[in-house]
Structure formats: structure tokens, C-alpha cells
Amino acid sequence: MGTSPTDRRTTTAPATDDRFAVPLRGVAVDSETRCAHWDDPVDVIALRFGCCATYYPCDACHDAAADHPAEPWPRDRFDEPAVLCGVCGATLSAREYLDCDDDACPRCGADFNPGCREHRDRYFEA
């Protein structure tokens, strides 16, 4: 799984990565949203932050590629698209993603990194 390093792109503000149907930025991002910071086979999501309409594979990508500080996705917007599955391209609401008890995409079944549960507070308002 995964792609070769030649398939990786770094995109910073104001540009976005044109391989994705949503605006996405990050550091050394592959075609399934793995990045320089998180590169295991299950690291296949990108998240929107409350501060912007752009998706990032992780908070470190946001810090490196955005021109503003990161803010978690607000609770009052949990029913809006906030997570991108890098395997099938589906966008999930924050609620839909957070309710994935099996850590897999509800659309295509791709496994998500279960370790992400440990730092959800970086991405979603409690």
C-alpha cells in the first residue's frame, strides 16, 4: 500500500493540491493523504480545521503549510464535512468520523489509524 516518494507533493498556502476534489495542503503528501509526519498504511485521512476550509493530513502539516494558527473543528459544525478518506475520496462529517467505532471508512471500509483517537482534541472541539 502507499505510493512511491515521486508521487509526493508539498503544497502551502495559498495553493492547494489538485489531485484531490477538496482543497488540501500538506508536507510530502501522497495520493492517499499520507504525509511526511504520518506515513503508515492506515494514515489515510485528511482533516479540516475550524480556522479554514482546507484539509490537512495532520496538525503538523497545518502548522507547516498554513498561514495562520490551527483551530479544532467546532462542535456546532460536527454535521458538516470535516474528514476526507484518502482511499475513496469520501468526505465525512466530524460526527460520522468520530462515530466510526471500527476505525474504518464507512464508505469503502479502508482502515483508519486507531491511534488518532489519542489526539482527537487537536482536531475536534470537545
Secondary structure, 3 states (H helix, E strand, C coil): CCCCHHHCEEECCCCCCCCCCCCECEEEECCCCCCCCCCCCCCCEEEECCCCCCEECCHHHHHHHCCCCCCCECHHHCCCEEEEECCCCCEEEHHHHHCCCCCECCCCCCECCHHHHHHHHHCECC
